[in-house]
Amino acid sequence: MPCLPLHRFRLRQLPLRLLQLRQHLRHPRRFSLLHLLQNQPVTSPLPGVIIEVSVRDGETVAAGQKVAVLEAMKMENEIQADRAGVVTKINVSKGDSVLEGAAIVTIA
């Protein structure tokens, strides 16, 4: 199957990260790949209620470490850090209702 060039798709259809990567390829001095990877939020996999936040602002976390617990459909779901780093922002607190894709914590 041949690869389709990016310019054949409408820009609205491309996700934000892909657009930023495309800008990086056009103007490498303006953007860096490190910038694209920093400050990425850990997101909620499904809608529910936060019943525990296990990290604090400024805390160092390892990949796979529990950052929060989400209750959804009467089950507790552990939300884990997808990479190692430092927690720069906690976007939720205990008792908050969140939707799928909502930012739980931001890791730099």
Biopython code that builds the backbone (N, CA, C, O; Angstrom):
import numpy as np
from Bio.PDB.StructureBuilder import StructureBuilder

atoms = [
    (1, "MET", "N", (0.850, -1.174, 0.000)),
    (1, "MET", "CA", (0.000, 0.000, 0.000)),
    (1, "MET", "C", (0.894, 1.235, 0.000)),
    (1, "MET", "O", (1.756, 1.360, 0.870)),
    (2, "PRO", "N", (0.716, 2.141, -0.940)),
    (2, "PRO", "CA", (1.581, 3.327, -0.995)),
    (2, "PRO", "C", (1.241, 4.312, 0.117)),
    (2, "PRO", "O", (0.099, 4.397, 0.567)),
    (3, "CYS", "N", (2.255, 5.050, 0.549)),
    (3, "CYS", "CA", (2.054, 6.087, 1.564)),
    (3, "CYS", "C", (1.451, 7.321, 0.928)),
    (3, "CYS", "O", (1.853, 7.727, -0.162)),
    (4, "LEU", "N", (0.499, 7.908, 1.601)),
    (4, "LEU", "CA", (-0.096, 9.147, 1.104)),
    (4, "LEU", "C", (0.621, 10.325, 1.736)),
    (4, "LEU", "O", (0.849, 10.319, 2.945)),
    (5, "PRO", "N", (0.983, 11.338, 0.957)),
    (5, "PRO", "CA", (1.641, 12.509, 1.552)),
    (5, "PRO", "C", (0.678, 13.279, 2.441)),
    (5, "PRO", "O", (-0.530, 13.306, 2.205)),
    (6, "LEU", "N", (1.251, 13.914, 3.483)),
    (6, "LEU", "CA", (0.430, 14.644, 4.449)),
    (6, "LEU", "C", (-0.345, 15.796, 3.822)),
    (6, "LEU", "O", (-1.435, 16.123, 4.291)),
    (7, "HIS", "N", (0.186, 16.415, 2.777)),
    (7, "HIS", "CA", (-0.498, 17.587, 2.216)),
    (7, "HIS", "C", (-1.801, 17.222, 1.510)),
    (7, "HIS", "O", (-2.552, 18.118, 1.126)),
    (8, "ARG", "N", (-2.090, 15.937, 1.329)),
    (8, "ARG", "CA", (-3.328, 15.541, 0.668)),
    (8, "ARG", "C", (-4.507, 15.491, 1.633)),
    (8, "ARG", "O", (-5.654, 15.392, 1.198)),
    (9, "PHE", "N", (-4.241, 15.558, 2.938)),
    (9, "PHE", "CA", (-5.307, 15.541, 3.933)),
    (9, "PHE", "C", (-5.635, 16.974, 4.346)),
    (9, "PHE", "O", (-4.770, 17.850, 4.339)),
    (10, "ARG", "N", (-6.874, 17.192, 4.698)),
    (10, "ARG", "CA", (-7.229, 18.504, 5.217)),
    (10, "ARG", "C", (-6.645, 18.659, 6.615)),
    (10, "ARG", "O", (-6.613, 17.701, 7.387)),
    (11, "LEU", "N", (-6.182, 19.862, 6.944)),
    (11, "LEU", "CA", (-5.519, 20.099, 8.215)),
    (11, "LEU", "C", (-6.436, 19.841, 9.396)),
    (11, "LEU", "O", (-5.958, 19.456, 10.463)),
    (12, "ARG", "N", (-7.722, 20.037, 9.243)),
    (12, "ARG", "CA", (-8.672, 19.802, 10.329)),
    (12, "ARG", "C", (-8.687, 18.354, 10.789)),
    (12, "ARG", "O", (-8.997, 18.064, 11.944)),
    (13, "GLN", "N", (-8.355, 17.455, 9.890)),
    (13, "GLN", "CA", (-8.451, 16.039, 10.196)),
    (13, "GLN", "C", (-7.229, 15.514, 10.924)),
    (13, "GLN", "O", (-7.262, 14.402, 11.451)),
    (14, "LEU", "N", (-6.154, 16.281, 10.966)),
    (14, "LEU", "CA", (-4.933, 15.816, 11.610)),
    (14, "LEU", "C", (-4.937, 16.168, 13.092)),
    (14, "LEU", "O", (-5.337, 17.273, 13.457)),
    (15, "PRO", "N", (-4.500, 15.252, 13.950)),
    (15, "PRO", "CA", (-4.413, 15.566, 15.373)),
    (15, "PRO", "C", (-3.382, 16.659, 15.641)),
    (15, "PRO", "O", (-2.478, 16.892, 14.840)),
    (16, "LEU", "N", (-3.537, 17.317, 16.775)),
    (16, "LEU", "CA", (-2.672, 18.437, 17.131)),
    (16, "LEU", "C", (-1.206, 18.042, 17.148)),
    (16, "LEU", "O", (-0.371, 18.787, 16.635)),
    (17, "ARG", "N", (-0.870, 16.906, 17.715)),
    (17, "ARG", "CA", (0.534, 16.485, 17.809)),
    (17, "ARG", "C", (1.143, 16.274, 16.431)),
    (17, "ARG", "O", (2.308, 16.604, 16.210)),
    (18, "LEU", "N", (0.368, 15.731, 15.508)),
    (18, "LEU", "CA", (0.867, 15.525, 14.156)),
    (18, "LEU", "C", (1.116, 16.866, 13.474)),
    (18, "LEU", "O", (2.083, 17.021, 12.727)),
    (19, "LEU", "N", (0.237, 17.832, 13.734)),
    (19, "LEU", "CA", (0.444, 19.168, 13.181)),
    (19, "LEU", "C", (1.720, 19.801, 13.736)),
    (19, "LEU", "O", (2.467, 20.447, 13.001)),
    (20, "GLN", "N", (1.966, 19.614, 15.041)),
    (20, "GLN", "CA", (3.173, 20.168, 15.628)),
    (20, "GLN", "C", (4.413, 19.491, 15.074)),
    (20, "GLN", "O", (5.428, 20.147, 14.838)),
    (21, "LEU", "N", (4.338, 18.185, 14.865)),
    (21, "LEU", "CA", (5.466, 17.471, 14.273)),
    (21, "LEU", "C", (5.706, 17.957, 12.848)),
    (21, "LEU", "O", (6.851, 18.102, 12.420)),
    (22, "ARG", "N", (4.632, 18.204, 12.121)),
    (22, "ARG", "CA", (4.754, 18.715, 10.752)),
    (22, "ARG", "C", (5.412, 20.096, 10.756)),
    (22, "ARG", "O", (6.247, 20.383, 9.899)),
    (23, "GLN", "N", (5.040, 20.957, 11.720)),
    (23, "GLN", "CA", (5.681, 22.268, 11.849)),
    (23, "GLN", "C", (7.163, 22.108, 12.156)),
    (23, "GLN", "O", (7.994, 22.851, 11.634)),
    (24, "HIS", "N", (7.494, 21.134, 13.006)),
    (24, "HIS", "CA", (8.894, 20.889, 13.348)),
    (24, "HIS", "C", (9.691, 20.513, 12.095)),
    (24, "HIS", "O", (10.821, 20.966, 11.913)),
    (25, "LEU", "N", (9.105, 19.697, 11.250)),
    (25, "LEU", "CA", (9.818, 19.280, 10.049)),
    (25, "LEU", "C", (9.998, 20.442, 9.078)),
    (25, "LEU", "O", (10.984, 20.486, 8.341)),
    (26, "ARG", "N", (9.072, 21.364, 9.070)),
    (26, "ARG", "CA", (9.192, 22.535, 8.187)),
    (26, "ARG", "C", (10.159, 23.576, 8.746)),
    (26, "ARG", "O", (10.936, 24.167, 7.996)),
    (27, "HIS", "N", (10.115, 23.801, 10.062)),
    (27, "HIS", "CA", (10.920, 24.831, 10.710)),
    (27, "HIS", "C", (11.636, 24.234, 11.920)),
    (27, "HIS", "O", (11.207, 24.458, 13.052)),
    (28, "PRO", "N", (12.722, 23.476, 11.709)),
    (28, "PRO", "CA", (13.344, 22.775, 12.838)),
    (28, "PRO", "C", (13.910, 23.689, 13.913)),
    (28, "PRO", "O", (14.035, 23.270, 15.063)),
    (29, "ARG", "N", (14.252, 24.914, 13.576)),
    (29, "ARG", "CA", (14.784, 25.819, 14.608)),
    (29, "ARG", "C", (13.686, 26.347, 15.511)),
    (29, "ARG", "O", (13.941, 26.667, 16.672)),
    (30, "ARG", "N", (12.492, 26.442, 15.007)),
    (30, "ARG", "CA", (11.383, 26.983, 15.781)),
    (30, "ARG", "C", (10.837, 25.956, 16.772)),
    (30, "ARG", "O", (10.409, 26.325, 17.866)),
    (31, "PHE", "N", (10.844, 24.701, 16.415)),
    (31, "PHE", "CA", (10.301, 23.643, 17.264)),
    (31, "PHE", "C", (11.372, 22.603, 17.517)),
    (31, "PHE", "O", (12.285, 22.430, 16.709)),
    (32, "SER", "N", (11.260, 21.917, 18.629)),
    (32, "SER", "CA", (12.156, 20.797, 18.886)),
    (32, "SER", "C", (11.314, 19.587, 19.268)),
    (32, "SER", "O", (10.222, 19.735, 19.818)),
    (33, "LEU", "N", (11.815, 18.397, 18.979)),
    (33, "LEU", "CA", (11.074, 17.195, 19.335)),
    (33, "LEU", "C", (10.923, 17.068, 20.838)),
    (33, "LEU", "O", (9.921, 16.539, 21.318)),
    (34, "LEU", "N", (11.906, 17.547, 21.585)),
    (34, "LEU", "CA", (11.807, 17.507, 23.036)),
    (34, "LEU", "C", (10.602, 18.318, 23.509)),
    (34, "LEU", "O", (9.910, 17.916, 24.445)),
    (35, "HIS", "N", (10.351, 19.456, 22.865)),
    (35, "HIS", "CA", (9.194, 20.294, 23.202)),
    (35, "HIS", "C", (7.890, 19.519, 22.994)),
    (35, "HIS", "O", (6.946, 19.682, 23.768)),
    (36, "LEU", "N", (7.830, 18.678, 21.956)),
    (36, "LEU", "CA", (6.614, 17.917, 21.694)),
    (36, "LEU", "C", (6.356, 16.859, 22.757)),
    (36, "LEU", "O", (5.205, 16.508, 23.017)),
    (37, "LEU", "N", (7.423, 16.345, 23.377)),
    (37, "LEU", "CA", (7.285, 15.271, 24.351)),
    (37, "LEU", "C", (7.095, 15.775, 25.775)),
    (37, "LEU", "O", (6.646, 15.018, 26.636)),
    (38, "GLN", "N", (7.424, 17.031, 26.042)),
    (38, "GLN", "CA", (7.322, 17.560, 27.398)),
    (38, "GLN", "C", (5.893, 17.968, 27.726)),
    (38, "GLN", "O", (5.086, 18.276, 26.848)),
    (39, "ASN", "N", (5.617, 17.958, 29.011)),
    (39, "ASN", "CA", (4.339, 18.439, 29.539)),
    (39, "ASN", "C", (3.126, 17.764, 28.911)),
    (39, "ASN", "O", (2.137, 18.418, 28.582)),
    (40, "GLN", "N", (3.215, 16.455, 28.752)),
    (40, "GLN", "CA", (2.089, 15.689, 28.232)),
    (40, "GLN", "C", (1.221, 15.229, 29.398)),
    (40, "GLN", "O", (1.744, 14.718, 30.388)),
    (41, "PRO", "N", (-0.093, 15.402, 29.299)),
    (41, "PRO", "CA", (-0.949, 14.969, 30.407)),
    (41, "PRO", "C", (-1.213, 13.467, 30.376)),
    (41, "PRO", "O", (-1.252, 12.849, 29.312)),
    (42, "VAL", "N", (-1.390, 12.896, 31.558)),
    (42, "VAL", "CA", (-1.913, 11.535, 31.687)),
    (42, "VAL", "C", (-3.420, 11.700, 31.666)),
    (42, "VAL", "O", (-3.967, 12.458, 32.466)),
    (43, "THR", "N", (-4.100, 11.006, 30.769)),
    (43, "THR", "CA", (-5.531, 11.236, 30.568)),
    (43, "THR", "C", (-6.373, 10.092, 31.106)),
    (43, "THR", "O", (-5.893, 8.979, 31.322)),
    (44, "SER", "N", (-7.627, 10.402, 31.312)),
    (44, "SER", "CA", (-8.593, 9.424, 31.798)),
    (44, "SER", "C", (-8.979, 8.483, 30.654)),
    (44, "SER", "O", (-9.329, 8.946, 29.569)),
    (45, "PRO", "N", (-8.918, 7.167, 30.883)),
    (45, "PRO", "CA", (-9.273, 6.239, 29.818)),
    (45, "PRO", "C", (-10.782, 6.110, 29.588)),
    (45, "PRO", "O", (-11.215, 5.655, 28.529)),
    (46, "LEU", "N", (-11.579, 6.512, 30.582)),
    (46, "LEU", "CA", (-13.028, 6.443, 30.472)),
    (46, "LEU", "C", (-13.666, 7.412, 31.456)),
    (46, "LEU", "O", (-12.995, 7.851, 32.390)),
    (47, "PRO", "N", (-14.940, 7.761, 31.280)),
    (47, "PRO", "CA", (-15.579, 8.682, 32.213)),
    (47, "PRO", "C", (-15.794, 8.044, 33.583)),
    (47, "PRO", "O", (-16.049, 6.845, 33.693)),
    (48, "GLY", "N", (-15.688, 8.864, 34.616)),
    (48, "GLY", "CA", (-15.887, 8.346, 35.963)),
    (48, "GLY", "C", (-15.635, 9.415, 37.010)),
    (48, "GLY", "O", (-15.641, 10.610, 36.713)),
    (49, "VAL", "N", (-15.410, 8.965, 38.252)),
    (49, "VAL", "CA", (-15.172, 9.857, 39.384)),
    (49, "VAL", "C", (-13.808, 9.540, 39.975)),
    (49, "VAL", "O", (-13.483, 8.375, 40.200)),
    (50, "ILE", "N", (-13.009, 10.570, 40.227)),
    (50, "ILE", "CA", (-11.698, 10.396, 40.843)),
    (50, "ILE", "C", (-11.910, 10.101, 42.323)),
    (50, "ILE", "O", (-12.522, 10.899, 43.033)),
    (51, "ILE", "N", (-11.407, 8.960, 42.792)),
    (51, "ILE", "CA", (-11.561, 8.642, 44.212)),
    (51, "ILE", "C", (-10.245, 8.755, 44.974)),
    (51, "ILE", "O", (-10.232, 8.718, 46.205)),
    (52, "GLU", "N", (-9.140, 8.892, 44.247)),
    (52, "GLU", "CA", (-7.848, 9.059, 44.911)),
    (52, "GLU", "C", (-6.852, 9.669, 43.928)),
    (52, "GLU", "O", (-6.787, 9.271, 42.765)),
    (53, "VAL", "N", (-6.078, 10.638, 44.412)),
    (53, "VAL", "CA", (-4.931, 11.169, 43.662)),
    (53, "VAL", "C", (-3.693, 10.764, 44.449)),
    (53, "VAL", "O", (-3.525, 11.168, 45.599)),
    (54, "SER", "N", (-2.830, 9.970, 43.833)),
    (54, "SER", "CA", (-1.717, 9.335, 44.543)),
    (54, "SER", "C", (-0.399, 10.091, 44.469)),
    (54, "SER", "O", (0.580, 9.667, 45.083)),
    (55, "VAL", "N", (-0.345, 11.188, 43.741)),
    (55, "VAL", "CA", (0.903, 11.940, 43.595)),
    (55, "VAL", "C", (0.692, 13.391, 44.011)),
    (55, "VAL", "O", (-0.437, 13.869, 44.123)),
    (56, "ARG", "N", (1.801, 14.073, 44.235)),
    (56, "ARG", "CA", (1.758, 15.505, 44.576)),
    (56, "ARG", "C", (2.481, 16.292, 43.502)),
    (56, "ARG", "O", (3.276, 15.744, 42.739)),
    (57, "ASP", "N", (2.199, 17.574, 43.451)),
    (57, "ASP", "CA", (2.881, 18.468, 42.518)),
    (57, "ASP", "C", (4.372, 18.481, 42.839)),
    (57, "ASP", "O", (4.759, 18.655, 43.995)),
    (58, "GLY", "N", (5.214, 18.298, 41.813)),
    (58, "GLY", "CA", (6.660, 18.291, 42.010)),
    (58, "GLY", "C", (7.251, 16.928, 42.307)),
    (58, "GLY", "O", (8.472, 16.789, 42.389)),
    (59, "GLU", "N", (6.412, 15.926, 42.468)),
    (59, "GLU", "CA", (6.887, 14.576, 42.776)),
    (59, "GLU", "C", (7.433, 13.897, 41.521)),
    (59, "GLU", "O", (6.891, 14.071, 40.430)),
    (60, "THR", "N", (8.502, 13.128, 41.679)),
    (60, "THR", "CA", (9.074, 12.356, 40.578)),
    (60, "THR", "C", (8.333, 11.025, 40.493)),
    (60, "THR", "O", (8.148, 10.341, 41.499)),
    (61, "VAL", "N", (7.910, 10.666, 39.277)),
    (61, "VAL", "CA", (7.179, 9.419, 39.079)),
    (61, "VAL", "C", (7.929, 8.543, 38.074)),
    (61, "VAL", "O", (8.657, 9.036, 37.212)),
    (62, "ALA", "N", (7.732, 7.245, 38.211)),
    (62, "ALA", "CA", (8.305, 6.273, 37.281)),
    (62, "ALA", "C", (7.227, 5.833, 36.300)),
    (62, "ALA", "O", (6.034, 5.961, 36.578)),
    (63, "ALA", "N", (7.646, 5.323, 35.169)),
    (63, "ALA", "CA", (6.678, 4.794, 34.199)),
    (63, "ALA", "C", (5.932, 3.631, 34.827)),
    (63, "ALA", "O", (6.552, 2.728, 35.389)),
    (64, "GLY", "N", (4.617, 3.640, 34.739)),
    (64, "GLY", "CA", (3.796, 2.578, 35.315)),
    (64, "GLY", "C", (3.363, 2.817, 36.751)),
    (64, "GLY", "O", (2.599, 2.027, 37.305)),
    (65, "GLN", "N", (3.842, 3.898, 37.363)),
    (65, "GLN", "CA", (3.460, 4.209, 38.743)),
    (65, "GLN", "C", (2.022, 4.727, 38.786)),
    (65, "GLN", "O", (1.588, 5.462, 37.899)),
    (66, "LYS", "N", (1.288, 4.331, 39.834)),
    (66, "LYS", "CA", (-0.098, 4.783, 39.997)),
    (66, "LYS", "C", (-0.115, 6.278, 40.305)),
    (66, "LYS", "O", (0.565, 6.735, 41.223)),
    (67, "VAL", "N", (-0.898, 7.039, 39.530)),
    (67, "VAL", "CA", (-1.030, 8.475, 39.788)),
    (67, "VAL", "C", (-2.416, 8.823, 40.328)),
    (67, "VAL", "O", (-2.579, 9.831, 41.015)),
    (68, "ALA", "N", (-3.413, 7.995, 40.020)),
    (68, "ALA", "CA", (-4.773, 8.260, 40.504)),
    (68, "ALA", "C", (-5.602, 6.985, 40.405)),
    (68, "ALA", "O", (-5.215, 6.020, 39.746)),
    (69, "VAL", "N", (-6.752, 7.005, 41.076)),
    (69, "VAL", "CA", (-7.712, 5.903, 40.981)),
    (69, "VAL", "C", (-9.034, 6.504, 40.524)),
    (69, "VAL", "O", (-9.503, 7.501, 41.072)),
    (70, "LEU", "N", (-9.621, 5.882, 39.516)),
    (70, "LEU", "CA", (-10.858, 6.349, 38.902)),
    (70, "LEU", "C", (-11.937, 5.293, 39.101)),
    (70, "LEU", "O", (-11.723, 4.120, 38.798)),
    (71, "GLU", "N", (-13.095, 5.706, 39.610)),
    (71, "GLU", "CA", (-14.218, 4.774, 39.733)),
    (71, "GLU", "C", (-15.119, 4.972, 38.529)),
    (71, "GLU", "O", (-15.642, 6.060, 38.290)),
    (72, "ALA", "N", (-15.289, 3.891, 37.774)),
    (72, "ALA", "CA", (-16.148, 3.931, 36.593)),
    (72, "ALA", "C", (-16.917, 2.616, 36.517)),
    (72, "ALA", "O", (-16.327, 1.545, 36.661)),
    (73, "MET", "N", (-18.200, 2.688, 36.297)),
    (73, "MET", "CA", (-19.056, 1.506, 36.195)),
    (73, "MET", "C", (-18.905, 0.599, 37.419)),
    (73, "MET", "O", (-18.847, -0.625, 37.298)),
    (74, "LYS", "N", (-18.843, 1.219, 38.589)),
    (74, "LYS", "CA", (-18.745, 0.534, 39.887)),
    (74, "LYS", "C", (-17.468, -0.299, 40.020)),
    (74, "LYS", "O", (-17.424, -1.265, 40.783)),
    (75, "MET", "N", (-16.438, 0.082, 39.275)),
    (75, "MET", "CA", (-15.135, -0.579, 39.378)),
    (75, "MET", "C", (-14.066, 0.480, 39.582)),
    (75, "MET", "O", (-14.172, 1.590, 39.059)),
    (76, "GLU", "N", (-13.033, 0.134, 40.347)),
    (76, "GLU", "CA", (-11.915, 1.050, 40.542)),
    (76, "GLU", "C", (-10.856, 0.769, 39.486)),
    (76, "GLU", "O", (-10.437, -0.374, 39.305)),
    (77, "ASN", "N", (-10.430, 1.810, 38.795)),
    (77, "ASN", "CA", (-9.418, 1.692, 37.751)),
    (77, "ASN", "C", (-8.203, 2.515, 38.140)),
    (77, "ASN", "O", (-8.313, 3.711, 38.411)),
    (78, "GLU", "N", (-7.052, 1.874, 38.166)),
    (78, "GLU", "CA", (-5.807, 2.553, 38.488)),
    (78, "GLU", "C", (-5.304, 3.275, 37.240)),
    (78, "GLU", "O", (-5.172, 2.664, 36.179)),
    (79, "ILE", "N", (-5.026, 4.554, 37.362)),
    (79, "ILE", "CA", (-4.455, 5.310, 36.246)),
    (79, "ILE", "C", (-2.960, 5.414, 36.505)),
    (79, "ILE", "O", (-2.531, 5.891, 37.555)),
    (80, "GLN", "N", (-2.173, 4.961, 35.534)),
    (80, "GLN", "CA", (-0.729, 4.897, 35.698)),
    (80, "GLN", "C", (-0.033, 5.911, 34.802)),
    (80, "GLN", "O", (-0.546, 6.298, 33.752)),
    (81, "ALA", "N", (1.163, 6.333, 35.248)),
    (81, "ALA", "CA", (1.989, 7.240, 34.454)),
    (81, "ALA", "C", (2.485, 6.483, 33.227)),
    (81, "ALA", "O", (2.943, 5.346, 33.337)),
    (82, "ASP", "N", (2.394, 7.110, 32.071)),
    (82, "ASP", "CA", (2.846, 6.450, 30.851)),
    (82, "ASP", "C", (4.348, 6.607, 30.616)),
    (82, "ASP", "O", (4.911, 5.948, 29.741)),
    (83, "ARG", "N", (4.994, 7.474, 31.391)),
    (83, "ARG", "CA", (6.446, 7.669, 31.281)),
    (83, "ARG", "C", (6.973, 8.239, 32.589)),
    (83, "ARG", "O", (6.211, 8.731, 33.421)),
    (84, "ALA", "N", (8.275, 8.166, 32.756)),
    (84, "ALA", "CA", (8.913, 8.720, 33.945)),
    (84, "ALA", "C", (9.044, 10.234, 33.792)),
    (84, "ALA", "O", (9.148, 10.745, 32.676)),
    (85, "GLY", "N", (9.037, 10.938, 34.901)),
    (85, "GLY", "CA", (9.194, 12.388, 34.875)),
    (85, "GLY", "C", (8.786, 13.007, 36.193)),
    (85, "GLY", "O", (8.690, 12.331, 37.217)),
    (86, "VAL", "N", (8.545, 14.312, 36.146)),
    (86, "VAL", "CA", (8.147, 15.075, 37.328)),
    (86, "VAL", "C", (6.736, 15.606, 37.104)),
    (86, "VAL", "O", (6.431, 16.150, 36.043)),
    (87, "VAL", "N", (5.883, 15.448, 38.102)),
    (87, "VAL", "CA", (4.511, 15.957, 38.023)),
    (87, "VAL", "C", (4.566, 17.480, 38.102)),
    (87, "VAL", "O", (5.021, 18.045, 39.096)),
    (88, "THR", "N", (4.100, 18.131, 37.048)),
    (88, "THR", "CA", (4.126, 19.599, 37.023)),
    (88, "THR", "C", (2.773, 20.215, 37.369)),
    (88, "THR", "O", (2.701, 21.366, 37.799)),
    (89, "LYS", "N", (1.697, 19.441, 37.179)),
    (89, "LYS", "CA", (0.369, 19.990, 37.472)),
    (89, "LYS", "C", (-0.598, 18.847, 37.748)),
    (89, "LYS", "O", (-0.602, 17.834, 37.048)),
    (90, "ILE", "N", (-1.411, 19.026, 38.772)),
    (90, "ILE", "CA", (-2.485, 18.079, 39.065)),
    (90, "ILE", "C", (-3.787, 18.768, 38.673)),
    (90, "ILE", "O", (-4.144, 19.803, 39.237)),
    (91, "ASN", "N", (-4.489, 18.192, 37.710)),
    (91, "ASN", "CA", (-5.663, 18.836, 37.127)),
    (91, "ASN", "C", (-6.979, 18.449, 37.787)),
    (91, "ASN", "O", (-8.011, 19.051, 37.491)),
    (92, "VAL", "N", (-6.964, 17.453, 38.679)),
    (92, "VAL", "CA", (-8.196, 16.980, 39.317)),
    (92, "VAL", "C", (-7.977, 16.845, 40.817)),
    (92, "VAL", "O", (-6.846, 16.877, 41.302)),
    (93, "SER", "N", (-9.060, 16.696, 41.528)),
    (93, "SER", "CA", (-8.973, 16.405, 42.965)),
    (93, "SER", "C", (-9.992, 15.307, 43.279)),
    (93, "SER", "O", (-10.826, 14.960, 42.444)),
    (94, "LYS", "N", (-9.909, 14.778, 44.476)),
    (94, "LYS", "CA", (-10.793, 13.697, 44.892)),
    (94, "LYS", "C", (-12.250, 14.141, 44.775)),
    (94, "LYS", "O", (-12.622, 15.223, 45.227)),
    (95, "GLY", "N", (-13.064, 13.287, 44.161)),
    (95, "GLY", "CA", (-14.488, 13.582, 44.004)),
    (95, "GLY", "C", (-14.858, 14.224, 42.681)),
    (95, "GLY", "O", (-16.043, 14.351, 42.374)),
    (96, "ASP", "N", (-13.881, 14.632, 41.890)),
    (96, "ASP", "CA", (-14.170, 15.256, 40.595)),
    (96, "ASP", "C", (-14.706, 14.231, 39.599)),
    (96, "ASP", "O", (-14.221, 13.101, 39.545)),
    (97, "SER", "N", (-15.691, 14.620, 38.823)),
    (97, "SER", "CA", (-16.166, 13.802, 37.705)),
    (97, "SER", "C", (-15.373, 14.182, 36.472)),
    (97, "SER", "O", (-15.200, 15.365, 36.177)),
    (98, "VAL", "N", (-14.892, 13.184, 35.752)),
    (98, "VAL", "CA", (-14.092, 13.444, 34.554)),
    (98, "VAL", "C", (-14.667, 12.686, 33.367)),
    (98, "VAL", "O", (-15.311, 11.650, 33.526)),
    (99, "LEU", "N", (-14.428, 13.213, 32.196)),
    (99, "LEU", "CA", (-14.836, 12.560, 30.960)),
    (99, "LEU", "C", (-13.656, 11.792, 30.390)),
    (99, "LEU", "O", (-12.521, 11.963, 30.835)),
    (100, "GLU", "N", (-13.923, 10.957, 29.418)),
    (100, "GLU", "CA", (-12.863, 10.234, 28.730)),
    (100, "GLU", "C", (-11.914, 11.232, 28.056)),
    (100, "GLU", "O", (-12.361, 12.148, 27.367)),
    (101, "GLY", "N", (-10.613, 11.052, 28.257)),
    (101, "GLY", "CA", (-9.631, 11.928, 27.664)),
    (101, "GLY", "C", (-9.281, 13.150, 28.492)),
    (101, "GLY", "O", (-8.424, 13.939, 28.092)),
    (102, "ALA", "N", (-9.927, 13.323, 29.642)),
    (102, "ALA", "CA", (-9.635, 14.475, 30.496)),
    (102, "ALA", "C", (-8.241, 14.329, 31.098)),
    (102, "ALA", "O", (-7.825, 13.229, 31.461)),
    (103, "ALA", "N", (-7.528, 15.441, 31.200)),
    (103, "ALA", "CA", (-6.171, 15.439, 31.774)),
    (103, "ALA", "C", (-6.250, 15.229, 33.276)),
    (103, "ALA", "O", (-6.946, 15.972, 33.969)),
    (104, "ILE", "N", (-5.548, 14.230, 33.787)),
    (104, "ILE", "CA", (-5.523, 13.939, 35.218)),
    (104, "ILE", "C", (-4.335, 14.663, 35.851)),
    (104, "ILE", "O", (-4.518, 15.502, 36.734)),
    (105, "VAL", "N", (-3.129, 14.344, 35.408)),
    (105, "VAL", "CA", (-1.910, 15.023, 35.840)),
    (105, "VAL", "C", (-1.042, 15.288, 34.622)),
    (105, "VAL", "O", (-1.146, 14.599, 33.607)),
    (106, "THR", "N", (-0.189, 16.289, 34.733)),
    (106, "THR", "CA", (0.754, 16.616, 33.668)),
    (106, "THR", "C", (2.149, 16.251, 34.117)),
    (106, "THR", "O", (2.573, 16.619, 35.213)),
    (107, "ILE", "N", (2.865, 15.526, 33.272)),
    (107, "ILE", "CA", (4.217, 15.071, 33.582)),
    (107, "ILE", "C", (5.198, 15.685, 32.597)),
    (107, "ILE", "O", (4.996, 15.632, 31.384)),
    (108, "ALA", "N", (6.262, 16.267, 33.135)),
    (108, "ALA", "CA", (7.309, 16.844, 32.266)),
    (108, "ALA", "C", (8.514, 15.942, 32.294)),
    (108, "ALA", "O", (9.515, 16.229, 31.638)),
]
sb = StructureBuilder()
sb.init_structure("model")
sb.init_model(0)
sb.init_chain("A")
sb.init_seg("    ")
for serial, (resi, resn, name, xyz) in enumerate(atoms, 1):
    if name == "N":
        sb.init_residue(resn, " ", resi, " ")
    sb.init_atom(name, np.array(xyz, "f"), 0.0, 1.0, " ", f" {name:<3s}", serial, name[0])
structure = sb.get_structure()
